[in-house]
């Protein structure tokens, strides 16, 4: 399976691309960008603006846009700041990923149409393809894909948190494409 990925790597910096190595990828964490009807490039540039520290920590390895475009922001062998650690990290997440989920997971941000987190068909299709491809690359299965909600209890990605049957459908489609 192939997927079209555009690299627009963030500038190395303390706040969004620290250059810290990932030694072994143990999972994929799905997110939503939390700002409806915005582009992948807009959200990538928001992560880039964090390099001055005024917006705090934050980044992801990939952002999937409304037209299905996939932008890579962080190399696959580097940490992105997408999943903690925070005091809210769940016990279940600690069992799977230890105290520092960022150190062993890849973050995938997804653009959405509205505050319900509704995805376009193109976004959803690229989510399935990217997750399946990453599973192939790192020897993962659909059981190694999690929501940000699993990690810290946030409503992220909101569509899947509010529609658990859609999460099951997504995981099943990744399995078929893997």
C-alpha positions, -999 to 999 in steps of 0.1 A, spaced: 0 0 0 13 34 -8 3 68 6 12 102 -6 29 121 22 42 157 19 71 165 42 70 199 58 92 192 88 91 216 117 122 236 126 141 218 154 133 236 187 125 229 223 87 234 221 75 214 191 104 195 176 130 186 202 149 161 182 146 135 209 149 100 194 121 74 196 138 41 202 108 18 195 73 28 182 47 10 203 16 27 190 -3 53 170 -24 80 187 -52 96 168 -62 133 175 -84 160 161 -71 195 156 -99 211 176 -105 240 152 -131 232 126 -127 237 88 -90 245 89 -63 231 66 -35 207 73 -10 234 64 -27 259 88 -23 234 116 12 225 107 21 262 107 5 266 142 29 239 154 58 258 138 47 290 156 52 272 189 90 273 184 93 306 203 77 290 234 48 315 237 22 289 228 36 260 249 45 225 238 27 207 210 31 189 177 23 157 159 41 135 134 13 139 108 -17 161 100 -44 149 77 -63 176 59 -99 180 47 -90 170 12 -71 139 24 -37 155 21 -11 141 46 16 164 59 45 150 79 58 175 105 82 153 126 105 125 114 93 90 124 124 85 145 118 116 167 94 125 195 65 148 189 47 165 218 11 151 214 3 127 243 19 138 275 30 130 301 5 148 321 -10 143 355 -41 131 335 -24 102 318 -46 72 325 -36 41 343 -44 21 312 -21 43 290 7 40 316 4 2 314 8 2 276 32 31 271 49 37 305 52 72 320 61 89 287 37 81 259 54 106 235 86 86 238 71 56 220 41 67 199 34 85 167 8 113 167 -17 118 139 -38 150 139 -69 151 118 -88 181 104 -126 181 107 -155 200 94 -173 211 126 -173 210 164 -188 175 163 -155 164 147 -171 152 115 -146 140 89 -147 144 52 -146 112 32 -112 121 20 -99 128 55 -112 95 67 -98 75 38 -64 90 44 -66 82 81 -72 45 73 -44 44 47 -19 62 69 -26 41 100 -24 9 79 8 20 63 24 30 97 13 -4 112 31 -21 83 62 0 87 65 -6 125 51 -41 129 20 -28 146 -16 -41 144 -49 -23 148 -47 -31 185 -18 -6 187 -39 23 176 -54 45 203 -73 77 207 -59 106 227 -89 100 249 -74 67 259 -42 85 269 -55 114 289 -93 113 289 -97 143 266 -126 143 240 -101 137 213 -107 129 185 -142 141 193 -159 122 165 -146 88 178 -151 96 214 -188 105 208 -193 78 182 -176 46 195 -191 25 168 -173 47 143 -140 40 161 -147 2 157 -154 7 120 -122 27 116 -101 0 134 -117 -27 113 -109 -8 81 -73 -3 91 -71 -41 97 -84 -48 62 -59 -24 46 -30 -35 67 
